[in-house]
Amino acid sequence: MLKHPLNIVVANGNTIFGRLLSADATQLIVKDTRDHRHEIAVGELYELVYDDNSGVVPPSRHATL
């Protein structure tokens, strides 16, 4: 997933859009679209959202879709 575009939501509600530079058991390092580097502790991570680019769309869990 390195260099993959993603959205990161941190525990305080802030969202960062950028590319993953590195990750380990303690932190993610992301560079945003302004070329700013963000070091995000895994404990502060609320949600990580990305497209998997496989072209497979899973079935909806919503009954009307």
C-alpha positions as CSV (number, residue, x, y, z in Angstrom):
1,M,0.0,0.0,0.0
2,L,3.0,2.3,0.0
3,K,2.3,5.4,-2.2
4,H,-1.4,4.4,-2.3
5,P,-3.8,7.3,-2.0
6,L,-5.9,7.1,1.2
7,N,-8.0,9.0,3.7
8,I,-7.0,8.8,7.4
9,V,-9.5,9.8,10.1
10,V,-7.8,10.4,13.4
11,A,-9.4,10.1,16.9
12,N,-10.0,13.9,17.1
13,G,-12.1,13.8,13.9
14,N,-9.6,15.4,11.6
15,T,-9.1,13.8,8.2
16,I,-5.9,13.7,6.2
17,F,-5.8,12.8,2.5
18,G,-2.5,11.8,1.1
19,R,-0.2,8.9,0.2
20,L,1.3,6.4,2.6
21,L,5.0,6.7,2.8
22,S,5.6,4.1,5.5
23,A,3.9,2.2,8.3
24,D,5.0,0.1,11.3
25,A,3.5,-1.2,14.5
26,T,3.5,2.3,16.1
27,Q,2.8,4.9,13.4
28,L,1.8,5.7,9.8
29,I,3.7,8.4,7.9
30,V,1.7,10.1,5.2
31,K,2.4,13.0,2.8
32,D,-0.6,15.1,2.0
33,T,-1.5,16.9,-1.2
34,R,0.3,20.1,0.1
35,D,3.5,17.9,0.4
36,H,3.3,18.1,4.2
37,R,4.4,15.0,6.1
38,H,2.2,13.7,8.9
39,E,3.3,11.1,11.5
40,I,0.2,9.5,13.0
41,A,0.4,7.2,16.0
42,V,-1.5,4.0,15.5
43,G,-3.3,4.7,18.8
44,E,-4.7,7.9,17.3
45,L,-6.0,6.2,14.2
46,Y,-9.8,6.0,14.0
47,E,-10.3,4.9,10.4
48,L,-8.3,4.3,7.2
49,V,-10.2,4.5,3.9
50,Y,-8.7,3.5,0.5
51,D,-9.7,2.0,-2.8
52,D,-8.3,-1.5,-3.4
53,N,-8.2,-1.1,-7.2
54,S,-9.1,-4.8,-7.7
55,G,-12.3,-3.9,-9.6
56,V,-14.4,-6.1,-7.4
57,V,-17.4,-4.5,-5.8
58,P,-18.6,-6.4,-2.7
59,P,-22.3,-6.9,-2.3
60,S,-24.1,-4.1,-0.4
61,R,-25.0,-4.8,3.3
62,H,-27.9,-2.3,2.9
63,A,-31.2,-4.0,2.0
64,T,-32.4,-1.4,-0.5
65,L,-29.2,-1.2,-2.6
